[in-house]
Every structure is written in structure tokens, then in C-alpha cells.
Amino acid sequence: MGRFIERFALTLSEAGIPRMPARVFVALLASDDGRCTAGELAETLKVSPAAVSRAVGYLQQVGMVAREREPGERRDHYRVYDAAWYEAVVRWDEMLARWQEDLREGIEAVGADTPAGKRLEETRRFYEFLHDEMPMLMERWREVRSGQHSSQGEDSEG
């Protein structure tokens, strides 16, 4: 499992998630019940509990994990949200809308007919396309997840 954690965490860090939070997230994702204590995470990842604590702080801030404590226990447990990816995409979609507005300002600043303005407009249109398509993708995902949507292979005759 260690090799998987490191490989997937590296992929996530290449996508912009800091390395240690990515490792902690993948370790939680790969655990049987999706939850671990800081000590368990530190042992799994062979890092200090302080490093886990900082990583969990980041993951909580971006809404990917929750901190829980069982009644009567002194140790916190960290749990990956069941819909972590869904929530991350929803937040990303919100960012796409903000980026479009920022790009509109940039286009206005450099002029729409300049090479830079045309490049910024192409970027804005791409983000607009993604933002417009996202609701349909998320609806399809909800259908697939609930079992209402069959896979392509089942739909086609062969």
C-alpha cells in the first residue's frame, strides 16, 4: 500500500495539492474505513505526528477531511469525506466562474484586439465551457453513483 500512497500522492501534488496533505489524504482514502488517528497516519507514512497535524489542517481547510472524536476518547480521528471529490469539483467550478471574471478584467486591461487579449479571451472561453458543462457532468455522476445510469457497454448492442 505504501507504494500506491506515494505514487498517487505524487500525482495529486503535480495537480497542485501540497505533498504531505496529498500523502495524508491518500492514506485516509486507502484505509478500510476511511478514518485514522494522527498516530496511525504518522506510522503509515513514516512521518512525525506534527507533519500529519499540519497536513490535516490543510485538508480540513479545503474541505477534504473531517476531525472527529469518539465520546470518551482523547484521540482525534480524521475521516475522508465520502463525497470529497464531488465537493472538490464543486469548489473548482466556483473557481472557474471567478477566473472568468478575472480574465474579463485582464482582457479589458490589455485590449481585446491585442495578442494578449485574444489569448486571455481563449482562456476565458475555455473556463466558460468547463463551467457550463460541469452541472451536466455532476448530474450524470449522481445518476451513475445511485445506479440509475447504466454503463456504455450495457447500452450498446454487440
C-alpha positions in Angstrom: 0.0 0.0 0.0 2.9 2.4 0.7 3.9 2.4 -3.0 0.3 3.3 -4.0 0.1 6.1 -1.5 3.4 7.6 -2.7 2.5 7.3 -6.3 -1.0 8.7 -6.1 0.1 11.4 -3.7 2.8 12.5 -6.2 0.1 12.7 -8.9 -2.1 14.8 -6.6 0.9 17.1 -5.8 1.5 17.5 -9.5 -2.1 18.8 -9.7 -1.4 21.4 -7.0 -2.1 19.7 -3.7 0.8 20.1 -1.3 2.8 16.9 -0.9 2.2 16.0 2.7 -1.5 16.7 2.6 -1.7 14.6 -0.5 0.0 11.7 1.3 -2.3 12.0 4.3 -5.4 12.2 2.0 -4.4 9.1 0.0 -3.6 7.2 3.2 -7.1 8.0 4.6 -8.7 7.2 1.2 -6.9 3.8 1.2 -7.7 2.9 4.8 -10.5 0.3 5.2 -12.9 2.6 7.0 -11.6 6.0 5.7 -10.5 7.2 9.1 -7.3 7.1 11.1 -5.8 8.8 14.1 -2.8 11.1 13.7 -0.6 8.3 15.2 -1.8 5.8 12.7 -1.2 8.2 9.8 2.2 9.0 11.1 3.1 5.3 11.4 1.7 4.5 7.9 3.5 7.4 6.3 6.7 7.2 8.5 6.5 10.9 9.4 6.1 12.9 12.6 2.7 13.5 14.2 3.4 17.2 13.8 3.7 16.8 10.0 0.4 14.9 10.0 -1.2 17.6 12.1 -0.2 20.4 9.6 -1.3 18.3 6.7 -4.7 17.6 8.3 -5.1 21.3 9.0 -4.7 22.0 5.3 -7.1 19.2 4.3 -9.7 20.4 6.8 -9.4 24.0 5.5 -10.1 22.8 1.9 -12.9 20.5 3.0 -11.4 17.2 2.2 -11.3 15.7 5.7 -13.1 16.0 9.0 -11.8 15.7 12.5 -13.9 13.5 14.8 -13.7 12.4 18.4 -15.5 9.4 19.8 -17.2 10.1 23.1 -14.9 9.3 26.0 -11.8 9.2 23.8 -8.9 11.6 23.9 -7.6 11.0 20.4 -8.9 12.7 17.3 -9.8 10.6 14.3 -9.5 12.0 10.8 -12.0 10.9 8.2 -12.1 11.5 4.5 -15.4 12.9 3.4 -17.5 10.4 1.4 -18.1 13.0 -1.3 -14.6 14.6 -1.1 -14.1 14.5 -4.9 -17.6 15.8 -5.6 -17.1 18.7 -3.2 -13.6 19.5 -4.6 -15.1 19.7 -8.1 -17.9 21.9 -6.9 -15.3 24.3 -5.4 -13.3 24.1 -8.6 -16.4 25.0 -10.6 -16.8 28.1 -8.3 -13.2 29.0 -9.1 -13.9 28.7 -12.8 -16.5 31.4 -12.5 -14.2 33.6 -10.6 -11.4 33.1 -13.1 -13.7 34.1 -15.9 -14.4 37.4 -14.2 -10.7 38.0 -13.6 -9.9 37.2 -17.2 -12.6 39.7 -18.4 -10.7 42.4 -16.4 -7.5 41.3 -17.9 -8.9 41.5 -21.4 -10.2 44.9 -20.7 -6.8 46.0 -19.3 -4.7 44.8 -22.3 -7.4 45.3 -25.0 -9.5 42.6 -26.7 -7.8 43.0 -30.1 -4.2 42.6 -28.8 -2.5 39.2 -29.0 -2.6 39.1 -25.2 -6.3 40.0 -25.2 -7.0 37.2 -27.7 -5.1 34.7 -25.6 -6.9 35.8 -22.5 -10.2 35.5 -24.3 -9.4 32.0 -25.5 -8.6 31.0 -21.9 -11.8 32.7 -20.6 -13.9 30.8 -23.2 -12.3 27.5 -22.2 -13.1 28.1 -18.5 -16.6 29.2 -19.5 -17.0 25.9 -21.4 -15.9 23.9 -18.4 -18.2 25.9 -16.1 -21.2 25.4 -18.4 -20.6 21.7 -18.8 -20.0 21.0 -15.1 -23.6 20.8 -13.9 -24.4 18.2 -16.6 -21.4 16.1 -15.6 -22.2 16.3 -11.9 -25.8 15.3 -12.6 -24.6 12.3 -14.7 -22.2 11.4 -11.8 -25.1 11.5 -9.3 -27.1 9.1 -11.6 -24.1 6.8 -12.0 -23.4 6.8 -8.3 -27.0 6.0 -7.4 -27.2 3.2 -10.0 -29.7 4.9 -12.2 -27.4 5.2 -15.2 -26.0 2.1 -16.9 -22.5 2.0 -18.3 -21.9 2.5 -22.0 -21.1 -1.2 -22.5 -24.5 -2.2 -21.3 -26.3 0.2 -23.6 -24.8 -0.9 -26.8 -25.7 -4.0 -28.8 -22.9 -6.0 -30.0 
